[in-house]
Each structure stands twice: as C-alpha cells, then as structure tokens.
C-alpha cells in the first residue's frame, strides 16, 4: 500500500511540475529536485516514514503549482497535506519577507517539517554547486548558502544524518565561482 501511495505522489508531482525546470545552467527537470529531496528523507528515516517521502515529492506543489491543500488531503491524506502546508511559503508576501520568515519559523516547525527543510536546502546547495544559475553572481550564490545555513540552524536536532549531508554541501561554498 505504501509503495502505491509513494508512486502516486511521484506521478502527481511529475505531472504538476512537468513544465518546470531547475534554475541552473543545465536546466534539469524540476522533478530531479523533488526526487533528491524524497530520497534524502527516505534514507534519513531508513524507509520507515512513507508520509514524509510522499510530502517530499509534493513539497512544492502548493507554492509553485497552485495546488490546493484540500486536493492534497483528498489524494494523500490530512497528515501529508498538513506537512506540505507547513513547509509552504506564502507567495503573496515579498520574497525577502518570505526568506526571513523561513529563518524565524524554522525552529517552531514539526520534526518532520524540519527534516524536509534540511533535505530541501541540502538539495538546493548541491544544485547550485553542480549547475549554478547563469544569471546569479558569486555574491548571490554565497548569500543563498548563508541564508540556507540560517534556516537549517533552526531545524537542527531532528536528523544527524541529514544535518551532516547539509553541512557537507555547505562546506563546499569555497568552490562557488
């Protein structure tokens, strides 16, 4: 049953993000990011938390694709919908405000939401290192790394394994060019 739910979440996310690409020079399909975040949380939970893996696949559907929480709840259950909502930014707010709120709210999120945040930020850092957005200056890349570290600082204490993965990517910031 859980494998079916995970496959349905992957299919749903792939369809919703079909036209979306990563910001990097390689413009990878966005589903690659979702798959990496899902893999990270699956590994961190040793495969024991299918709802977290499902939420990882779906974590940007409300924010980026206009999916309603009610739709996620109908398809994937109240817990998954609540977790996705918990990691979703309010796009009605200015980007700088949203980023500051992520830092402020991180310590107050549920443990699973904090795990999802750490995995998301680790994936983003890895992506910037491997395929940086062509229009991002070195300062903008460094600023992203520092901001992500602030968000993750408020998420710590939930998964030493995920935290180590984030720290490994963050330690490579000297490679930014």
Secondary structure, DSSP 8 states (H G I E B T S, - for coil): -HHHHHHHHHHHHHHHTTT-B-SSTT--BTHHHHHHHHHHHHHHTTT--HHHHHHHHHTTHHHHH---HHHHHHHH-HHHHHHHHHT---TTS-HHHHHHHHHHHHTTS-HHHHHHHHHHHHHHHHHHHHS--TT--HHHHHHHHHHHHHHHHTT-SS-HHHHHHHHHHHHGGGG--
